[in-house]
Amino acid sequence: MISVELTKRFKKRVRESGREEEVSATLKCVLEGFGDPHAHAGLSIRKLGKGLYECRTGLALRLIFLAQKGVLTFDFAGTHDEVRAYLRDQR
């Protein structure tokens, strides 16, 4: 069974976006479908690097998470450009 963890940064960004319900629904779908490659495409899950993934909630907001054994840790939420800046800072 996979669990979900949300970082303080993630919670703050989602709260600031005002899209808590939409993000909550996306998290539920990701939790149910993660690990099934056929479901990944339908959920807009994309691998960004070793253990690092992105999924979309709507067209404007992207969610970044780290997949480790048994846990998905959501760390960042933002627009395409914000995600690019986040990824640059992670290197």
C-alpha positions in Angstrom: 0.0 0.0 0.0 1.3 3.4 -0.9 0.9 6.5 1.4 1.1 10.2 0.5 3.1 12.8 2.4 2.8 16.5 1.8 5.6 18.9 2.6 5.0 22.3 4.2 6.1 24.0 0.9 3.5 21.9 -1.1 0.7 22.7 1.3 1.5 26.4 1.3 1.6 26.6 -2.5 -1.7 24.7 -2.9 -3.3 26.9 -0.3 -2.1 30.1 -2.1 -3.4 28.8 -5.5 -6.9 28.4 -4.0 -7.2 25.0 -5.7 -7.3 22.7 -2.7 -10.3 20.6 -3.8 -8.9 20.1 -7.3 -5.5 19.1 -5.9 -7.1 16.7 -3.4 -8.9 14.9 -6.2 -5.7 14.7 -8.2 -3.8 13.2 -5.2 -6.5 10.6 -4.8 -6.2 9.6 -8.5 -2.4 9.5 -8.4 -2.5 7.3 -5.2 -4.9 4.9 -6.9 -3.1 4.7 -10.2 0.6 5.1 -9.4 2.7 2.1 -10.5 0.4 1.2 -13.4 2.1 2.5 -16.5 -1.1 2.5 -18.5 -2.8 4.7 -15.9 0.1 7.1 -15.8 -0.7 8.6 -19.2 -4.4 9.2 -18.3 -3.3 10.9 -15.0 -0.7 13.0 -16.8 2.1 11.5 -14.7 5.5 12.1 -16.2 8.9 10.9 -14.9 11.4 13.8 -14.6 14.3 12.0 -13.1 15.3 9.3 -10.7 12.3 8.9 -8.5 11.0 12.3 -9.4 7.6 12.7 -11.1 5.2 15.4 -12.2 1.5 15.3 -12.6 -1.0 17.9 -13.7 -4.1 19.1 -12.1 -5.9 21.0 -14.8 -3.9 22.9 -17.4 -2.1 25.4 -15.2 -1.0 23.7 -12.0 1.7 20.9 -11.9 2.5 18.8 -8.9 6.0 17.5 -8.3 6.5 14.4 -6.1 9.2 12.0 -5.1 8.4 8.3 -5.3 10.1 6.1 -2.7 9.2 2.6 -1.7 5.7 2.8 -0.2 5.4 6.6 -0.1 4.8 9.5 -2.5 6.1 12.8 -1.2 4.6 15.8 -2.8 7.0 18.7 -2.5 6.0 21.4 -5.0 3.0 22.8 -6.9 3.3 25.5 -9.6 3.0 26.6 -13.1 5.2 25.3 -15.9 7.8 28.1 -15.5 7.8 27.7 -11.7 8.4 24.0 -12.0 11.3 24.6 -14.4 12.8 27.0 -11.8 12.2 24.5 -9.0 14.0 21.7 -11.0 16.9 24.0 -11.8 17.3 24.7 -8.1 17.3 21.0 -7.3 20.4 20.3 -9.3 
